[in-house]
Amino acid sequence: MKKLLLITFLSCLAFSAAAQKKVRLVLFKDKVGTPHSISNPSTFLSAKAIKRRENQRIAVTENDLPVSPLYVSGLAALGIKIRYTTRWFNGAIVFCEDNALPLIEALPFVKSTRNLAFNEVTAPDNRFQGGLGSSNLAAADDYFAFSSKKSYNVLQVKDIYGAGDVQNNMIGIPEMHKKGYTGKGMTVALMDGGYNNVNVSKCFDNLKVLGTWDFVNDKKEVYAENPHGAQVLSAMAAYAPNLLVSPAYEASYYLFKTEDTADEEPAEELYWTVAAERADSLGVDVINSSLGYYSFDTKSFDYAKEQMDGKTTFISRAADMAVATGMVVVVSAGNSGRGDWGIISAPADAVNVLAVGAVNRLEEYAPFSSRGPTADKRVKPDISVMGSDAAVWSHDDNVPITGNGTSFAAPILCGMVVGFWQANPSLTALQVVQAIRKSGSIYSKPNEFIGYGIPNFVRAQWAAVTGIENSPLAAEVALFPNPLDNQQLRLNLGTHAQKMAWNLDIQDVMGRILLSQTLVAGEAEQTIEATQKLPAGMYLVRLVADNQQIIKRFVKN
């Protein structure tokens, strides 16, 4: 009798497993039937998103169009549960049983299907209890540890940055803030595993959150779950003077949960993709993602090192698609430096993202930080900042603590990127990425440990000059004489440049403003006062008007 009961029980389990719904990606053949068009992007992109593309001369293409609703309806008619659609991959993320696959694949508009996970998420994820488990938050190989909050007594300093003093000074944040660049007017989307207590933490009292969404569980609530995203956010946006002040505390934020902190499956790559598409349509400027993928609960999904080539994984392809829409994407390199894997994870391998490695407070490589290069021998990580004993905010105790991980290096760098782009609004996303790379301390001789080295805001300002000098508007501005001896420097403005009311300043190689004046609109030739008094050296002339910027270099003999 007991044997019969056992057989019956096992039979029930087998039936249950067979009937279990899996997460799948259904790819469509085309976008025939979509009601949207590239000539009228306002039906699927916000005005801010369209403006971001126009500023960077990025065309809207068919890849940007939403999927055909006819195809979505065709899936729904089969009783298929549809969670999301993806514009960039032209498909739908669905939940269905194995016996539905032949019906789906027989549809004339279906190109192919792919299994993403063996379990449907059916309830809010309240399973995280404080450990990482199998999650790849921080692209971790089980290396992620906070020190005691008592260590704050060691880190504390008397200036406004508090525990964040070293990590901010290392990359020139005080210089950035002195110039007024704190992220105001910039929009950032975070992709992470949850944002526990962000809504009640005192370091976020002035935080501007534009929206939240949990893409794993399809709900708005993100504040009652995993704390990892809150700590990541604090490294970028905290404002608690003399305790912790971070680089981009005046930016506006979207907080997206894309990481399932209990399971690790490729479905999360698609949740990330859908969140990035949402960020694009909302007009986000910069994405920060302290996530990484190479190993999964289902080993058949695991990636090989040879696949870290920037074009194999869904998430890396999506990250480069995000950059192609005009957003800068900053990601953690990973914490696998001590493990068998050793190298970066996806999407850190993507071509145009800024993959961030970790150094310690002495600017030395942190051994846990994942190394490069990519499988196709590109430099990765791109850049490295302080991720060993980095200052973050404790969601439990409401005080600064320290943490280890490229998870924290990425948002520190991202905060600098936000302020840098605020300072240089005429740059494209790709020009921003290149300027940050060029500002690296070992740009001329990168290595597999810290990439191009430790970046710096002031060096990035100089590195950006080439991109800004080559813009169409900059071509209308000429400086003469150059080199300059004891004369006054003069400007010659073209037709379009003449129409704008330019504010001008001259900066030295340290980024200090030496001279300032307002130009007269409508005059083709204008004189810059007092330039004959400048000491010998190289200088920048910076003109700003109506969200446009022109930078020119000159030499004083």
C-alpha positions in Angstrom: 0.0 0.0 0.0 2.8 2.4 0.9 4.5 1.5 -2.4 1.3 2.3 -4.3 1.0 5.6 -2.5 4.6 6.4 -3.4 4.1 5.6 -7.0 0.9 7.7 -7.1 2.8 10.6 -5.5 5.7 10.4 -7.9 3.2 10.2 -10.8 1.5 13.4 -9.6 4.9 15.1 -9.4 5.7 14.0 -13.0 2.4 15.4 -14.2 3.0 18.6 -12.4 6.4 19.1 -13.9 5.1 18.3 -17.4 2.3 20.9 -17.0 4.6 23.6 -15.5 4.7 26.7 -17.6 8.1 27.8 -18.9 9.3 31.3 -19.8 10.0 31.5 -23.5 10.9 34.1 -26.1 8.8 34.0 -29.3 10.5 35.8 -32.2 8.4 37.2 -35.0 9.4 37.3 -38.7 8.6 40.9 -39.3 6.5 43.9 -38.0 3.8 43.8 -40.6 0.6 45.2 -39.1 2.2 47.5 -36.5 0.1 50.7 -36.4 3.3 52.8 -35.8 5.7 54.3 -38.3 9.2 55.8 -38.2 7.8 59.0 -39.7 5.7 59.5 -36.5 7.7 58.2 -33.6 5.6 60.2 -31.0 3.2 57.3 -30.8 5.8 55.1 -29.1 8.6 57.5 -28.0 8.3 60.4 -25.6 9.2 63.9 -26.6 12.3 63.6 -24.5 13.3 60.4 -26.2 12.8 62.0 -29.6 14.8 65.1 -28.6 17.7 62.9 -27.4 17.9 61.2 -30.8 17.6 64.5 -32.7 20.4 66.1 -30.6 22.7 63.2 -31.6 21.4 62.9 -35.2 20.1 59.4 -34.6 17.4 58.2 -37.0 14.4 56.2 -35.9 14.4 52.9 -37.7 12.2 49.9 -38.0 14.1 48.3 -35.2 12.5 50.9 -32.9 8.9 50.1 -33.9 6.7 48.2 -31.5 5.7 44.6 -32.5 2.6 43.9 -34.6 -0.5 43.7 -32.3 -1.9 41.2 -34.8 0.9 38.8 -33.9 0.3 39.3 -30.2 -3.4 38.6 -30.7 -2.5 35.5 -32.6 -0.5 34.2 -29.6 -3.2 35.1 -27.1 -5.8 33.3 -29.2 -3.9 30.1 -28.4 -4.3 30.8 -24.7 -0.7 31.8 -24.4 0.1 34.1 -21.4 2.1 37.1 -22.7 4.2 39.0 -20.2 6.1 41.6 -22.4 6.9 42.4 -26.0 10.4 43.5 -27.1 10.8 46.0 -29.9 14.5 45.5 -30.4 14.3 41.7 -30.8 10.8 41.8 -32.4 9.2 39.2 -30.2 7.3 38.4 -27.0 8.2 37.0 -23.7 5.5 34.4 -22.9 4.6 31.7 -20.4 3.5 28.4 -21.9 3.7 24.6 -21.5 5.8 22.4 -23.8 2.7 21.1 -25.6 1.9 24.6 -26.8 5.2 24.9 -28.7 4.1 23.1 -31.9 1.1 25.4 -32.1 3.2 28.5 -31.6 5.8 27.5 -34.1 3.2 26.6 -36.7 2.0 30.2 -36.7 3.0 31.9 -40.1 4.4 35.0 -38.4 6.6 33.1 -35.9 10.3 32.9 -36.7 11.5 30.8 -33.8 11.2 30.2 -30.1 13.7 29.9 -27.3 13.4 28.7 -23.7 14.4 31.3 -21.1 13.5 29.6 -17.8 11.9 26.5 -16.5 9.6 28.3 -14.0 7.0 31.0 -14.4 7.2 33.7 -11.8 3.7 33.6 -10.4 3.9 35.6 -7.1 5.8 38.6 -5.8 9.4 37.7 -5.0 9.7 37.9 -1.2 12.2 35.0 -1.0 15.4 37.1 -0.6 16.6 36.8 3.0 19.9 38.6 2.9 22.3 36.3 0.9 23.0 36.3 -2.8 22.1 32.7 -3.2 22.4 31.8 -6.8 21.8 35.3 -8.0 24.3 37.1 -10.2 23.7 40.5 -8.6 27.0 42.3 -8.9 28.1 39.7 -11.4 29.3 37.9 -8.4 31.0 34.6 -7.8 29.9 34.4 -4.2 32.1 37.3 -3.4 30.2 40.2 -1.9 30.7 41.4 1.6 29.9 44.4 3.7 32.2 45.4 6.5 30.7 46.4 9.9 29.2 49.9 10.0 31.9 50.6 12.6 34.4 50.9 9.7 32.6 54.2 9.0 34.5 55.7 11.9 37.7 55.0 10.0 36.5 56.4 6.8 34.8 59.5 8.1 36.3 62.8 7.2 35.2 66.4 8.0 34.3 67.6 4.5 30.9 67.4 2.9 31.5 64.0 1.2 31.8 62.1 4.5 32.6 58.5 3.9 32.6 59.0 0.2 35.6 61.4 0.3 38.2 59.0 -1.2 36.1 57.5 -4.0 34.9 61.0 -5.1 38.3 62.7 -5.0 39.8 59.8 -6.9 37.8 60.7 -10.1 37.5 64.5 -9.7 34.0 64.8 -8.3 34.8 67.8 -6.1 36.0 69.7 -9.3 32.8 68.6 -11.1 30.6 69.8 -8.2 32.4 73.1 -7.9 31.4 73.8 -11.5 27.8 73.1 -10.6 27.5 69.7 -12.3 25.5 67.5 -9.9 23.2 65.7 -12.4 20.4 68.3 -12.5 18.3 67.9 -15.6 19.8 64.4 -16.4 17.7 61.2 -16.2 19.1 57.9 -15.1 17.6 54.4 -15.1 18.9 51.7 -12.7 18.6 48.0 -13.4 19.0 45.9 -10.3 17.4 43.4 -7.9 15.4 45.7 -5.6 15.6 49.0 -3.8 14.7 48.2 -0.2 13.9 51.3 2.0 15.0 53.8 -0.7 11.7 55.6 0.1 12.6 56.0 3.8 16.4 56.3 3.9 17.6 59.7 5.0 20.3 59.8 2.3 17.6 59.9 -0.3 15.4 62.6 1.3 15.9 64.8 -1.8 16.0 62.0 -4.4 13.8 62.6 -7.4 12.3 59.3 -8.5 10.3 59.6 -11.7 9.0 56.0 -11.7 9.5 52.4 -10.6 8.8 49.0 -12.1 9.5 45.4 -11.2 9.9 43.6 -14.5 10.3 40.2 -12.9 7.0 40.2 -11.1 5.2 42.8 -13.3 4.4 45.3 -10.6 5.2 48.8 -9.4 6.5 48.0 -5.9 10.3 47.9 -5.6 11.0 49.2 -2.1 10.2 46.1 0.0 12.6 43.7 -1.6 16.4 43.2 -2.1 18.6 46.0 -0.8 21.3 45.7 -3.4 19.9 48.3 -5.7 19.5 50.7 -2.8 23.2 50.4 -2.0 24.1 50.8 -5.7 21.9 53.9 -5.9 23.5 55.4 -2.8 27.0 55.2 -4.4 25.6 57.4 -7.2 22.8 59.6 -5.7 23.1 59.8 -1.9 23.0 63.3 -0.4 23.6 63.3 3.4 26.2 66.1 3.9 29.2 65.0 6.1 27.9 61.4 6.0 27.8 60.5 2.3 27.4 62.7 -0.7 27.6 61.0 -4.1 28.3 62.4 -7.6 24.9 62.7 -9.2 22.5 63.5 -6.3 20.4 66.0 -8.3 19.7 63.7 -11.3 16.2 62.2 -11.8 15.9 58.4 -11.5 13.8 55.5 -12.7 14.3 52.4 -10.5 13.8 49.1 -12.4 14.0 45.6 -11.0 15.1 43.2 -13.6 17.0 40.6 -11.5 15.2 37.6 -10.0 17.1 37.3 -6.7 16.0 33.7 -6.1 16.6 32.1 -9.5 19.2 32.6 -12.2 17.8 32.1 -15.7 18.3 33.8 -19.1 14.8 35.3 -18.7 16.4 38.1 -16.7 18.4 39.1 -19.8 15.1 39.8 -21.5 13.6 41.5 -18.5 16.7 43.8 -18.7 16.1 44.3 -22.4 12.4 45.3 -21.9 13.5 47.7 -19.1 16.1 49.2 -21.4 13.5 49.7 -24.1 11.3 51.4 -21.5 14.2 53.6 -20.6 14.7 54.5 -24.2 11.0 55.4 -24.7 11.0 57.5 -21.5 13.9 59.6 -22.7 16.5 58.4 -20.2 20.0 59.6 -20.7 22.1 57.1 -18.8 21.6 53.5 -17.7 23.4 52.0 -14.7 23.4 48.2 -14.3 25.3 46.3 -11.6 24.3 42.9 -13.0 26.2 40.3 -15.0 25.5 36.8 -16.5 27.5 33.8 -17.5 26.3 31.0 -15.1 22.7 29.8 -14.6 20.7 27.4 -12.3 20.1 25.3 -15.4 23.6 24.5 -16.6 22.6 24.0 -20.2 22.1 27.7 -20.3 25.6 28.5 -19.2 27.9 30.6 -21.4 31.4 29.8 -22.4 34.2 32.3 -22.2 34.3 32.3 -26.0 30.8 33.8 -26.0 31.9 37.0 -24.1 32.4 38.6 -27.5 29.8 41.4 -27.2 27.5 39.9 -29.8 26.3 36.5 -28.5 24.2 37.1 -25.4 20.8 38.8 -25.4 21.8 41.3 -22.7 25.0 42.4 -24.4 23.2 42.9 -27.8 20.5 44.8 -26.0 23.1 47.0 -24.2 24.6 48.1 -27.5 21.1 48.6 -28.9 20.5 51.0 -26.0 23.7 52.9 -26.8 22.6 53.1 -30.4 19.5 55.0 -29.3 21.7 57.7 -27.7 21.9 56.4 -24.1 25.1 55.8 -22.2 25.2 52.4 -20.6 27.4 51.8 -17.5 27.8 48.3 -16.2 29.8 46.4 -13.6 32.6 44.3 -14.9 32.0 41.5 -12.4 33.5 40.0 -9.3 35.0 36.8 -10.7 38.6 37.8 -10.4 39.3 35.2 -7.7 37.2 32.4 -9.3 37.6 29.9 -12.1 35.7 32.1 -14.5 38.0 35.0 -13.8 36.8 37.3 -16.7 34.1 39.8 -17.3 30.5 38.7 -17.7 27.7 39.9 -20.0 26.8 42.7 -20.7 30.3 44.0 -19.7 31.5 42.5 -23.0 29.3 44.8 -25.1 31.3 47.0 -27.5 30.0 50.4 -26.6 29.1 50.1 -22.9 31.4 51.4 -20.1 32.4 48.3 -18.2 33.7 49.3 -14.8 36.3 47.4 -12.8 37.4 47.9 -9.2 40.4 49.4 -7.4 41.1 50.0 -3.7 41.6 53.3 -2.0 45.3 53.2 -3.0 44.3 53.0 -6.6 45.5 49.4 -6.9 43.6 46.6 -8.7 41.1 44.8 -6.4 41.7 41.1 -6.9 38.0 40.2 -6.9 37.4 42.4 -10.0 36.8 40.5 -13.2 39.5 40.8 -15.8 39.5 41.3 -19.6 39.9 41.2 -22.4 36.8 40.2 -24.3 36.8 37.0 -26.4 37.6 39.0 -29.5 40.5 40.8 -27.7 38.9 44.2 -27.0 39.9 46.2 -23.9 37.7 45.4 -20.9 37.0 46.6 -18.3 37.0 50.0 -19.9 37.8 51.9 -16.8 38.2 51.2 -13.0 37.2 53.2 -9.9 37.0 52.5 -6.2 35.0 49.3 -5.5 37.0 47.9 -2.6 35.7 49.3 0.7 33.5 51.7 -1.2 31.1 53.8 0.8 27.4 53.0 0.4 24.3 53.5 2.6 23.0 50.8 4.9 19.3 50.2 4.3 18.9 48.7 7.8 20.8 51.1 10.0 20.5 54.4 7.9 24.2 55.1 8.1 27.2 54.8 5.7 28.9 51.4 5.6 31.5 50.0 3.2 31.1 47.3 0.6 33.2 45.4 -1.9 32.2 44.9 -5.5 32.2 46.3 -9.0 28.5 46.8 -8.2 29.6 49.9 -6.4 32.4 50.9 -8.8 29.8 51.2 -11.6 27.5 53.7 -10.0 30.3 55.9 -8.7 31.6 56.1 -12.3 28.1 56.5 -13.6 27.6 59.5 -11.4 30.6 61.1 -12.9 29.3 60.3 -16.4 26.0 62.0 -15.6 27.8 65.2 -14.4 30.2 65.1 -17.3 27.4 64.9 -19.9 25.5 67.6 -18.0 28.6 69.7 -18.5 28.9 68.8 -22.2 25.4 68.4 -23.5 26.3 68.6 -27.2 28.3 65.4 -27.0 26.8 62.2 -28.3 26.6 59.1 -26.2 29.5 57.5 -28.0 31.6 60.7 -27.6 30.9 60.6 -23.9 32.0 56.9 -23.7 35.2 57.7 -25.6 36.0 60.8 -23.5 35.7 58.7 -20.3 37.9 56.1 -21.7 40.5 58.7 -22.8 40.5 60.1 -19.3 41.8 56.9 -17.9 45.2 57.1 -16.1 46.8 54.5 -18.4 44.9 55.2 -21.6 48.0 54.8 -23.8 48.8 51.4 -22.3 45.7 49.6 -21.0 45.8 46.2 -19.3 43.5 43.3 -18.5 43.1 44.3 -14.9 41.9 47.9 -14.9 41.4 48.6 -18.6 42.3 52.2 -19.5 42.8 53.0 -15.8 41.2 55.4 -13.4 39.2 58.2 -15.0 39.0 61.8 -13.9 36.4 64.5 -14.6 39.0 67.2 -15.5 40.9 64.9 -17.9 37.6 63.8 -19.5 36.8 67.5 -20.1 40.0 67.8 -22.1 39.4 64.5 -23.8 36.0 65.7 -24.9 37.4 68.6 -26.8 38.1 66.6 -30.0 34.5 65.5 -30.2 33.1 68.9 -29.5 35.5 70.7 -31.8 34.3 68.4 -34.6 30.6 69.2 -34.2 28.9 71.0 -37.1 28.2 74.1 -35.0 31.8 74.3 -33.8 32.9 74.5 -37.4 31.3 77.9 -37.5 33.6 79.3 -34.8 37.2 80.3 -35.4 39.8 81.6 -33.0 42.6 83.9 -34.1 45.4 84.5 -33.7 46.3 81.0 -32.5 49.0 80.6 -31.1 48.5 83.9 -29.2 51.4 86.2 -28.2 50.5 89.5 -26.5 47.4 90.3 -28.5 43.8 89.9 -27.5 42.1 86.7 -28.7 39.3 87.2 -31.2 36.3 85.0 -32.4 34.8 84.7 -35.8 31.2 83.4 -35.7 29.4 81.8 -38.6 25.8 82.5 -39.6 24.1 80.1 -37.2 26.5 80.7 -34.3 25.9 84.5 -34.6 22.2 84.1 -33.7 22.9 82.6 -30.2 23.6 84.5 -27.0 26.8 82.8 -25.9 28.3 82.8 -22.4 32.0 82.3 -22.8 34.7 81.3 -20.3 38.4 80.4 -20.6 39.8 77.4 -18.6 43.3 76.2 -17.9 44.4 72.6 -18.0 43.2 72.1 -14.4 39.7 73.1 -15.4 39.8 76.4 -13.5 37.8 79.3 -15.0 40.2 82.3 -15.6 38.1 84.6 -17.7 34.3 84.9 -18.4 32.2 87.2 -20.5 28.9 87.2 -22.5 29.1 87.6 -26.3 26.9 90.0 -28.2 24.4 88.2 -30.4 24.5 89.1 -34.1 28.1 90.1 -34.4 30.4 88.0 -36.6 33.7 89.1 -35.0 34.2 89.6 -31.3 37.1 90.2 -29.0 37.8 88.2 -25.8 39.0 90.6 -23.2 42.2 90.4 -21.2 43.6 87.3 -22.9 46.9 89.0 -23.4 47.5 88.8 -19.6 47.3 85.0 -19.5 50.5 83.2 -18.8 52.0 80.8 -21.4 50.2 77.5 -21.8 47.3 75.7 -23.4 43.7 76.8 -22.8 40.1 76.0 -23.6 37.5 78.5 -24.8 34.1 77.2 -23.9 30.9 78.7 -25.3 27.5 77.7 -23.9 24.0 78.7 -25.1 20.6 77.1 -25.4 21.8 73.6 -24.4 24.6 73.8 -27.0 28.3 73.9 -26.3 31.3 74.7 -28.4 34.9 74.2 -27.2 38.0 75.4 -28.9 41.7 75.1 -27.9 44.4 77.8 -28.2 48.0 78.2 -27.1 49.5 81.3 -25.4 53.2 81.7 -26.2 
